[in-house]
Amino acid sequence: MSRPVPRRTRIAVDVLGLVAFVACVFPVYWMVNTSFLDRRDIRAPDPTWLPIGGGLDNYRRLFDGTGFVGALGMSLAVTVGTVLVALVFAFLAALAVSRFRFRGRRSFVIALLVVQMIPAEGLFISQYKMLDTLQLTNTVLGLTGLYIVAVLPFTIWTLRGFVAGLPIDLEEAAMVDGCTRMGAFLRITFPLLAPGLVATGVFGFIQAWNEFTLALVVMTNAEKRTLPVWLSTFTDVNRGTDWGAVMAGSTLIAIPVVVFFLLVQSRMVSGMTAGAVKG
Amino acid sequence: MASTTVTAGPGRSRRAALPYVLLLPGLLALCAGLGYPLVRQVVLSMQEYGLAQQFGRPPEWAGLGNYAEILTDGYLWTVVVRSVVFCLVCAGVTMAIGMGLALAMRLMSRPVRLLVQTGLLLAWAMPVLAALTIWQWLFDSRYGVVNWLLSHGGLGFEGHSWLLEPLSFFFVAAVVVVWMGVPFVAFTIYAGLTQLPGEIIEAAEVDGAGPRQRLRHVIVPMTRPVLLIVGLLQVIWDLRVFTQIYVLQKAGGVTRETNLLGTYIYRSGIGEGNFGVASAVAVFMLALTVALTWPYVARMLKDVDS
């Protein structure tokens, strides 16, 4: 707005902004802070506000028979598998939807939108039964399969937007210059699409990395837990939760997500409104 | 689309098949992973499928029996009402705070606005499980910061257990849901507000419209599409909260008094092996979601067609 904001309004609004900032950041700060404190400081009558004199003990304890390492491996396997397969499938489908007109295209797009709204809670009973019949519960393959179909609609939808955003004229110009249709696509369109593929892939990564419900239902064996399920059982001990280690674990789980999210956020905000996958 | 012009020629029939070939892997995966379970869910919901079937007895056809059972079950209705109230409260509070922040961000000085945006992004990026453990720790009865603050404010909250009472259990759950939901709302509405032509708001101001009138008669009507979509998404997301409730229940909530739809399905299905009834509740939940979602889908379709 071009008009200056009155001084008193601005001060009031700035104070409000600072309150909002603290409300957003303090919980995250508190997680990191606690993760460095030793047990005595954590259980002191007064909170320790700065991690002075803290150390990496909590982190060291994590790698020491808590099941963190196993869960990390499980999460990585499932997440990487999900992203790779979903990207390939979604890329092909996005091409079909945005570069061709064909019978059934509209129905497919409607189906994509509707499917994105299906809550995991509404389907996990029969998904569990299905995997149970196929003897795929407690397997990376089973959970990865469910994650692929969970992220696929959003991935297709977002990639469709990226592909449609690329001018087809460039491809056609290359074809006039003697490229085959395939060659034109590979040399011209594909490189331009790379950032979109990366952003979409990162988003699929975040979804799969954070997912809790299906992992809880499908991976019932303690050895097969993914990180979120592992974390939830780690606080389960009612008496004397080891908050230092829990916060260290939370920090480690959050770091890749925060980094990735900040990298792709600006690219994805419009996509977030388009595809309702958060949640 | 321009590519249709290339389809004429000798390879025409092959070309016409190409989009279907491209769609095939994704479509097959979706049918196997979502379509089949969806059908099976509906079938399951009409079967008598309990513990005996777990041990190999073939399920018996129950028709609409499970639905009749759940519709006459007083407890399920309690859960439904609880879910809807919790959902509307969370969505309402999230929208109010998000909208307020978005409006305030327009008036903030630049550095403060940047701070707020950074903070919102950080909260937005937090994985749900990490956020849950953080808030559990903040609300911890013995060593939590919240009790410490409240006690020092002279309110006598030493050792107060937040998760024991259903009402304060839902308060903590709502804090987590709102904390995670506000960033998306604030950013999206703020983006919508920046699209508004400043002259119109100024004109209203010159014509003597106070801040409240400007909000009611200019800003809200002009951002209505964004507000509607964001609000609808909040309702859909908050109706299906499972993770937050489940994790907090394990941390000390009384399950029966704090169940929402998601945890109810989980407990009766996966927990007690009562797959028939659980499926019926799940189908009910799906129907509710689709009904709620329809306006959103219809709107998105307009974008697709254009």
Interface residues (C-beta under 8 A of the other chain):
Chain A: M1 S2 R3 V5 T9 R10 V13 D14 L16 G17 L18 A20 F21 V22 A23 C24 V25 P27 V28 W30 M31 T34 I42 R43 D46 P47 V88 F89 A90 L92 A93 L95 A96 V97 S98 R99 F100 R101 F102 R105 R106 F108 V109 I110 A111 L113 V114 V115 M117 I118 P119 A120 E121 G122 L123 F124 I125 S126 Q127 Y128 K129 M130 G145 L146 I148 V149 A150 L152 P153 I156 I168 D169 E172 M175 R181 W209 N210 F212 T213 L216 V217 L227 P228 L231 S232 T235 D236 N238 T241 W243 V246 M247 G249 S250 T251 I253 A254 V257 V258 F261 L262 Q265 V269 M272 T273 A274 A276 K278 G279
Chain B: M1 A2 S3 T4 V6 A16 L18 P19 Y20 L22 L23 P25 G26 L27 A29 L30 A32 G33 L34 Y36 P37 L38 R40 Q41 L44 L101 A104 M105 R106 L107 M108 S109 V112 R113 L115 V116 T118 G119 L120 L121 L122 A123 W124 A125 M126 P127 V128 L129 A130 A131 L132 T133 I134 W135 Q136 W137 L138 D140 R142 Y143 V145 W148 W179 P183 F184 F187 T188 A191 G198 I201 E202 E205 I229 V230 L233 I236 W237 L239 R240 F242 T243 Y246 V247 K250 A251 G252 L261 G262 I265 Y266 G269 I270 F275 A278 S279 A282 V283 M285 L286 T289 V290 T293 Y296 V297 M300 L301 V304
